[in-house]
Every structure is written in C-alpha cells, then in structure tokens.
Amino acid sequence: MLLGSGLFEKFGKEYSAGEMIFCEFEQGNDFYLIQNGKVRISKIVKDKEKTMDILEAGDIFGEMAILEEQPRSATAIAVDQVEVLHFNRENFVTLMTNQPQMAFKLLLIFARRIYDAKRRLMILLLDDVQTKVADVFLMLSEKEPNFENLKEVILNNTVDDIAHWCGETVEAVQPPLNHWVKIGKIDLFPDRIVVHNLNDFRRLVGTKRKD
C-alpha cells in the first residue's frame, strides 16, 4: 500500500543500504510502511541470527510496537536504499481518526503480519532442516482453498525461496529435497515444486512437534 507524496513529506524517512532501522530487544513505539526499497527482518534463534523475511514496497514492519508495549522482537536492516513512512503511537491515532479507510487496510495488514510472523517462528524453532522444509511446504499450502483436505499442490517457489523461509542455506535444504525427489514424494523444477501428498509432510511435522 503506497501512499501519497504529501504523507511522505510529513512522515517520510530514508535509510541507506546496510543501515539498521531498529534492533531486536530495544524499546520502540513506532512502525514503518515501506514506500521504496527492501528491508531484511532477522531474529536471534538459538544463538544464531536467522533471516525471517525480506520486505518490499507496501509491506509494514515494527507494528507490534503499536499493539503491545514490548521490546522489539526482531532487527530491521535496509537491504538497499529505503524510503519509509514512519508512524508512532501519536500520529498513528491521528491517521486512524482522519483516514478510516486507510486505517482499516492497515489493521488488515497488521493481522496478516502477526500471523505470518508467528508461523515463520514455528518453522525456525524446529530442530532439523528436513522438518523445516516440510513445514515450509505446509505453510505455503495453507493459503490454498480447502487446505485441510488438499493432497497434491503446486508451489510456485524455488529452492532459494524454500531456503529463505527455513532460515537455512540452499546447500542445507538441497539434500532433503533431493531425497524426496528420489522416492517420488515431490517433483522439483527451476520455478516450482510439486508436492504429491501433503499428508506425508503433515505427519512428519506433527511427529516432530509432539517430540
């Protein structure tokens, strides 16, 4: 959701490539709406920094600071030259009051972002790469209609995408993918992955989470 130049004059900020926007665990009461550029969101998981997401124009980050008075749960760093709209609690209330349609859109984005962040963390907290990859298959399939009864699904994602969602390298996720290709559980193409039976991966992830 890109907003007008008038709002950028009032609320706009710019960051250079590599510049930290905010740091995990620090206090904050503001959030950001990206107008141009990309922002990397990372988190310390089991003493290692993991990339949780790469956000682009139209994405929001830091929104939990508006909803909860808690320290930052992740670090945000500009990937390239970034322009954002910067809102704090005070001017957010003004925005909500004066532009209700925009406020409604922001609240929908908030709800989606909160769910996505929690779902991503569920993957990162798994212990082994194989189960992480399986859970990524499930996460990417959850947006499909009738997901609970879905068996075969075509994921329009690359191996790089899978590695990104796992917080792992391509080299780390390639062995389980190759194994599943070999035994016929998936077909792997440069631009997509065909998962033949999601129930196989539901069982794998469910067993690991019970452990």
C-alpha positions in Angstrom: 0.0 0.0 0.0 1.8 3.1 -1.3 0.6 6.4 0.0 0.8 9.9 -1.5 3.9 12.2 -1.6 2.2 14.6 0.9 2.3 11.9 3.6 6.0 11.2 2.8 6.8 14.9 3.3 5.2 14.6 6.8 6.1 11.1 7.9 8.9 10.0 5.5 12.3 8.7 6.4 15.2 7.4 4.3 17.8 4.7 5.1 20.9 3.7 3.2 21.9 0.1 2.3 23.1 -1.8 5.4 21.7 0.8 7.8 19.9 -0.6 10.9 16.4 0.8 11.3 15.9 -0.8 14.7 17.4 -3.7 16.7 15.9 -6.7 18.4 15.2 -6.3 22.2 15.3 -2.4 22.0 12.2 -0.5 23.1 10.1 1.1 20.4 6.7 2.7 19.9 6.7 3.2 16.2 6.2 1.2 12.9 7.1 1.7 9.3 5.4 1.3 5.9 7.9 0.7 3.0 7.5 3.0 0.0 10.6 2.0 -1.9 13.4 -0.5 -1.4 13.8 -3.7 0.7 14.2 -4.4 4.4 15.6 -7.5 6.0 13.9 -8.7 9.2 16.2 -11.0 11.3 15.9 -12.6 14.7 18.3 -14.4 17.1 17.2 -18.1 17.3 19.2 -20.5 19.4 22.1 -18.0 19.4 22.2 -17.7 15.6 20.9 -14.8 13.5 18.1 -16.0 11.2 16.5 -14.0 8.4 12.8 -14.1 8.9 11.7 -12.1 5.9 12.7 -9.7 3.1 10.1 -7.0 2.9 9.3 -4.8 -0.1 7.3 -1.7 -1.0 3.8 -1.9 0.5 4.9 -4.0 3.5 4.7 -2.9 7.1 7.1 -3.8 9.9 7.6 -2.9 13.5 3.8 -2.9 14.0 3.9 -4.9 17.3 5.3 -1.7 19.0 1.9 -0.1 18.3 -0.1 -3.0 19.5 2.0 -4.1 22.5 4.4 -2.2 24.8 7.1 -4.8 24.4 10.7 -4.7 23.3 11.4 -5.3 19.6 11.1 -9.0 18.6 13.4 -8.7 15.6 16.0 -6.5 13.9 15.3 -4.5 10.7 18.1 -3.5 8.3 17.8 -1.7 5.0 18.9 -4.0 2.1 19.2 -1.1 -0.3 18.2 2.5 -0.4 14.9 2.5 1.5 12.1 5.1 1.8 9.5 4.5 4.6 6.6 6.2 6.2 7.3 6.4 9.9 4.4 6.3 12.4 4.5 6.5 16.1 1.6 5.9 18.5 0.6 9.6 18.5 0.5 10.2 14.7 -1.0 6.7 14.1 -4.0 7.7 16.2 -4.4 10.8 14.1 -4.1 8.7 10.9 -6.8 6.3 12.2 -9.1 9.1 13.1 -8.7 11.2 9.9 -8.5 8.4 7.3 -10.7 5.5 8.5 -10.4 3.6 5.1 -6.7 3.6 5.3 -6.8 2.7 8.9 -8.9 -0.4 8.1 -6.4 -1.5 5.4 -3.6 -1.1 7.9 -5.4 -3.2 10.5 -5.9 -6.0 8.0 -2.2 -5.9 7.2 -1.4 -6.0 11.0 -3.5 -9.1 11.4 -1.8 -10.8 8.5 1.7 -9.8 9.5 1.2 -11.0 13.1 0.0 -14.4 11.8 2.9 -14.7 9.3 5.5 -13.8 11.9 4.2 -16.4 14.4 4.0 -19.0 11.6 7.6 -18.3 10.5 8.9 -18.6 14.0 7.2 -22.0 14.3 9.4 -23.1 11.4 12.6 -21.6 12.7 12.2 -23.3 16.1 12.2 -26.8 14.6 15.5 -28.6 15.2 16.3 -30.3 11.8 16.4 -29.0 8.3 14.2 -31.8 6.8 11.3 -30.9 9.1 11.8 -27.2 8.5 11.4 -27.8 4.7 8.4 -30.0 5.3 6.7 -27.3 7.4 7.5 -24.7 4.7 5.6 -26.8 2.3 2.7 -26.8 4.7 2.9 -23.0 5.3 3.0 -22.2 1.6 0.0 -24.5 1.0 -2.1 -23.1 3.8 -3.3 -20.3 1.6 -4.9 -22.8 -0.9 -8.6 -23.4 -0.7 -9.7 -26.4 1.2 -6.1 -26.8 2.6 -7.2 -29.4 5.3 -8.2 -31.9 2.6 -5.6 -30.9 0.0 -3.2 -33.7 -1.1 -1.3 -32.6 -4.2 -0.2 -29.0 -4.5 2.0 -27.0 -6.9 4.1 -24.4 -5.1 5.3 -21.6 -7.4 8.5 -21.3 -5.4 12.2 -22.0 -6.0 14.8 -23.8 -3.9 16.1 -20.4 -2.9 12.6 -19.5 -1.6 12.5 -22.7 0.5 15.9 -22.0 2.0 14.9 -18.4 2.8 11.7 -19.5 4.7 13.7 -22.1 6.6 16.4 -19.7 7.6 19.0 -22.0 6.0 21.3 -22.1 3.1 20.4 -23.6 -0.3 23.1 -26.2 0.3 21.4 -27.2 3.6 17.9 -27.7 2.1 19.0 -29.5 -1.1 19.6 -33.0 0.4 16.1 -33.5 1.8 14.6 -32.1 -1.4 16.8 -34.5 -3.5 15.8 -37.4 -1.3 12.1 -36.6 -1.7 12.5 -36.4 -5.4 14.3 -39.7 -5.5 11.5 -41.5 -3.6 8.7 -39.8 -5.6 7.3 -37.5 -2.9 7.9 -34.3 -4.9 8.9 -33.1 -8.3 11.4 -30.3 -8.4 11.6 -27.7 -11.2 13.5 -24.5 -11.5 10.4 -22.4 -10.9 8.1 -24.7 -8.9 7.8 -27.6 -6.6 5.0 -30.3 -7.0 4.2 -31.9 -3.7 2.3 -35.1 -4.3 0.9 -35.9 -0.9 0.8 -33.2 1.8 -0.3 -35.7 4.4 3.3 -37.2 4.3 4.6 -33.8 5.4 1.8 -33.2 7.9 2.7 -36.4 9.6 6.4 -35.6 9.7 6.0 -32.1 11.1 3.3 -33.3 13.6 5.6 -36.0 14.9 8.5 -33.7 15.5 6.3 -31.1 17.2 5.0 -33.7 19.6 8.6 -34.7 20.5 
